[in-house]
Amino acid sequence: MAGSTPRDRATTTARTPRIGASPPPADYFTPTSGLTNGHDPSHEDEPGQDWSRALWEALKHRPGRNLLLSLAIALLAAALGATLILRQPAKWSSSATLLIDDPQQLATAGDDGIINKLNQLRLKYAGLVSTTAIAGPVAQQLGLDEGTVAGSTSALPAQDSLILYTQATASDPSMAQRMAQAVAEELVSYVSDENSRFQLPANLQYTFSIVSRATGANQIAPSHTRAETVAAALAVVALIGAYVTLQLVAPQRPRRSRH
């Protein structure tokens, strides 16, 4: 070409396809499968991966001093929790055992209908223990406030039997025993009065009888088992929380490069 330089001729030659040359394949200009702008998306970090990696690096970075400090904090938390539990006011519990019975009906019954009836009656009287009907006379007998008696006594029906336990709790073991026994005696009297008030014939009368008196009391608080459980739980929580916090707020010193 006239007036053209060797460089222009080379460029023109490179841009002009050769005669008879086969065209490039259809996918010649298609990006490689799995690559976007020359970058493999499989190597992209998942959301949160950088954060979790940074957290892990912070937690394992020179744990010695922070771990010892965390252990000290955990022991302090355990001791504090156990102390708070063991310093709670002492509480004592006592119980008496009653049996609801209708001997004649039980002896002649042809099915379990009488047993179901007595069981329902037992539940009825268990629910009366914290009411004025039972707690009122017991409070008057012991010289206590009715609300105190109602909040400190209960009745627990035993399973698969006609037994009823009267229970009482108090800060004094003697008072716990006296309340449990007084509630049992009042239930016996209450049922007897109902039989008389409704003028039930002898063969239809049911009774409550005390089969085991309330003797002594057991201390239920403070509990050493509960103190140990609380102390262990607080120690674990304090250890993890203190260590993570100390590791995250501690300044990260750059590692020295080795030449």
C-alpha positions in Angstrom: 0.0 0.0 0.0 1.4 3.3 -1.1 2.4 5.8 1.5 2.0 3.3 4.4 4.6 2.4 6.9 5.7 -1.1 7.7 3.8 -0.9 11.1 0.5 0.1 9.3 0.9 -2.8 6.9 1.4 -5.2 9.8 -1.7 -4.0 11.6 -3.8 -4.2 8.4 -2.5 -7.8 7.8 -3.4 -8.8 11.4 -7.0 -7.4 11.1 -7.7 -9.0 7.6 -8.7 -12.6 7.8 -6.9 -14.9 5.7 -8.7 -16.2 2.6 -9.8 -19.8 3.2 -9.3 -19.7 7.0 -12.0 -21.3 9.1 -14.0 -19.0 11.3 -13.4 -19.2 15.1 -15.7 -21.5 17.1 -19.0 -20.1 18.3 -17.9 -20.2 22.0 -14.6 -18.5 21.3 -15.8 -15.3 22.8 -18.0 -17.0 25.5 -16.6 -16.7 29.0 -15.3 -19.9 30.5 -18.0 -21.9 32.3 -17.8 -21.2 36.1 -15.8 -18.0 35.7 -17.1 -14.4 36.0 -14.8 -11.7 34.7 -12.0 -14.1 35.0 -12.8 -14.9 38.7 -14.0 -18.3 39.9 -17.1 -17.7 42.1 -16.3 -20.9 44.0 -13.5 -19.1 45.7 -15.7 -16.3 47.0 -16.1 -16.2 50.7 -19.5 -17.1 52.1 -21.4 -14.4 54.1 -20.1 -14.2 57.6 -17.0 -16.3 56.8 -14.7 -13.3 57.3 -16.3 -12.5 60.6 -16.1 -16.1 61.9 -12.5 -16.3 60.8 -11.6 -13.1 62.6 -13.4 -14.3 65.7 -11.6 -17.5 65.7 -8.2 -15.8 65.2 -9.0 -13.5 68.1 -10.0 -16.3 70.4 -6.9 -18.4 69.8 -4.5 -15.5 69.9 -2.2 -15.8 72.9 -4.9 -17.2 75.3 -2.6 -17.8 78.3 -3.1 -14.7 80.4 -6.7 -14.1 79.5 -7.6 -17.7 80.1 -6.1 -17.6 83.6 -8.1 -14.4 84.3 -11.2 -16.0 83.0 -10.8 -19.0 85.3 -10.4 -16.6 88.2 -13.6 -14.8 87.3 -15.4 -18.2 86.9 -14.3 -19.3 90.3 -15.4 -16.0 91.8 -18.9 -16.3 90.2 -19.3 -19.9 91.4 -18.3 -18.9 94.9 -20.7 -16.0 94.9 -23.6 -18.1 93.6 -23.1 -20.9 96.1 -22.8 -18.4 98.9 -26.1 -16.7 97.9 -27.9 -20.0 97.9 -26.5 -21.2 101.2 -27.3 -17.9 102.9 -31.0 -18.3 102.2 -33.2 -18.7 105.3 -33.6 -22.2 106.6 -36.8 -24.0 105.7 -38.2 -27.2 107.1 -40.9 -29.6 105.9 -43.0 -32.2 107.7 -45.9 -34.4 106.6 -48.7 -36.7 107.9 -50.4 -39.5 106.1 -54.2 -40.0 105.9 -56.4 -42.7 104.3 -59.9 -42.1 103.1 -62.0 -45.2 103.5 -65.4 -46.7 103.4 -64.9 -50.3 104.5 -68.5 -51.6 104.1 -68.9 -50.2 100.6 -65.5 -51.5 99.5 -66.2 -55.0 100.9 -69.5 -55.3 99.0 -68.7 -53.4 95.8 -68.9 -55.4 92.6 -66.8 -53.0 90.6 -64.4 -50.1 91.1 -67.1 -47.5 91.2 -66.7 -46.9 95.0 -62.9 -46.6 94.5 -63.4 -43.9 91.9 -65.9 -42.1 94.2 -63.4 -42.1 97.2 -60.6 -40.9 94.9 -62.7 -38.0 93.8 -63.6 -37.2 97.4 -59.9 -37.3 98.3 -59.1 -34.7 95.6 -62.0 -32.6 96.9 -60.6 -32.4 100.5 -57.0 -31.9 99.2 -58.2 -28.7 97.6 -59.8 -27.5 100.8 -56.5 -27.5 102.8 -55.5 -23.9 101.7 -59.1 -22.5 102.2 -60.7 -21.0 105.3 -62.6 -24.3 105.9 -59.3 -26.0 107.0 -56.7 -23.2 107.3 -58.9 -21.1 109.5 -59.3 -23.6 112.4 -55.7 -24.7 112.1 -54.5 -21.1 112.4 -56.7 -20.5 115.4 -55.4 -23.7 117.1 -51.7 -22.8 116.5 -52.1 -19.0 117.1 -51.0 -18.2 113.6 -52.3 -16.0 110.8 -54.7 -17.8 108.4 -52.8 -16.5 105.4 -49.5 -18.0 106.8 -51.2 -21.4 107.3 -52.8 -21.3 103.9 -49.5 -20.4 102.2 -47.4 -23.0 104.1 -49.6 -26.1 103.9 -50.8 -28.4 101.1 -52.2 -31.8 100.5 -50.7 -34.3 98.0 -52.8 -37.3 96.8 -50.7 -40.4 96.3 -51.0 -42.3 93.0 -52.7 -45.7 92.8 -54.0 -45.5 96.4 -56.4 -43.7 98.6 -53.6 -42.1 100.6 -53.4 -38.3 101.2 -50.3 -36.6 102.5 -50.6 -33.3 104.4 -47.5 -31.2 104.1 -46.3 -28.0 105.9 -43.2 -25.9 105.6 -41.8 -23.4 108.1 -38.6 -21.8 109.3 -38.8 -23.8 112.5 -38.9 -27.6 112.4 -41.3 -27.8 115.3 -43.8 -25.5 113.7 -43.6 -27.4 110.4 -44.4 -30.7 112.3 -47.3 -29.1 114.3 -48.9 -27.6 111.2 -48.8 -30.8 109.2 -50.3 -32.7 112.1 -53.0 -30.1 112.7 -54.1 -30.0 109.1 -54.4 -33.8 109.1 -56.5 -33.7 112.3 -58.7 -31.0 110.9 -59.4 -33.0 107.8 -60.6 -35.9 109.9 -62.9 -33.6 111.9 -64.2 -31.9 108.8 -65.3 -35.2 107.1 -66.8 -36.4 110.4 -68.8 -33.2 110.7 -70.1 -33.5 107.1 -71.3 -37.0 107.8 -73.3 -35.7 110.8 -74.5 -32.6 109.0 -75.9 -34.6 106.1 -77.2 -37.4 108.4 -75.7 -40.1 106.2 -76.5 -43.7 107.2 -73.6 -45.7 108.7 -73.3 -47.8 105.5 -72.8 -44.7 103.4 -70.3 -42.9 105.6 -66.7 -42.5 104.6 -64.0 -41.4 106.9 -60.5 -40.0 107.0 -58.1 -41.7 109.4 -54.5 -40.7 110.2 -52.2 -43.7 109.5 -48.9 -41.9 110.1 -48.6 -38.9 112.3 -46.3 -36.0 111.5 -43.1 -36.7 113.4 -40.0 -34.5 113.0 -39.1 -32.4 110.0 -36.6 -32.4 107.1 -34.6 -29.4 106.1 -35.3 -28.5 102.5 -33.5 -25.2 102.2 -30.8 -24.1 101.8 -29.9 -27.1 99.6 -26.3 -28.0 99.1 -27.2 -29.8 95.9 -28.9 -26.7 94.5 -25.9 -24.6 95.6 -23.5 -26.9 93.6 -25.7 -26.8 90.5 -26.0 -23.0 90.6 -22.3 -22.7 91.2 -21.4 -24.9 88.3 -23.7 -23.2 85.9 -22.4 -19.7 86.8 -18.8 -20.9 86.5 -19.4 -22.1 82.9 -21.2 -19.0 81.8 -18.6 -16.7 83.5 -15.7 -18.6 82.0 -17.0 -18.5 78.4 -18.2 -14.9 78.7 -15.1 -13.5 80.3 -12.7 -15.3 77.9 -14.5 -14.2 74.8 -14.8 -10.7 76.0 -11.1 -10.4 77.0 -9.9 -11.9 73.8 -12.0 -9.6 71.7 -11.0 -6.4 73.5 -7.3 -7.3 73.8 -5.1 -5.5 71.3 -3.8 -7.8 68.6 0.0 -7.5 68.3 1.3 -8.1 64.8 3.4 -11.3 64.4 7.0 -10.8 63.8 8.1 -12.0 60.4 11.0 -14.4 60.2 13.8 -13.6 57.8 
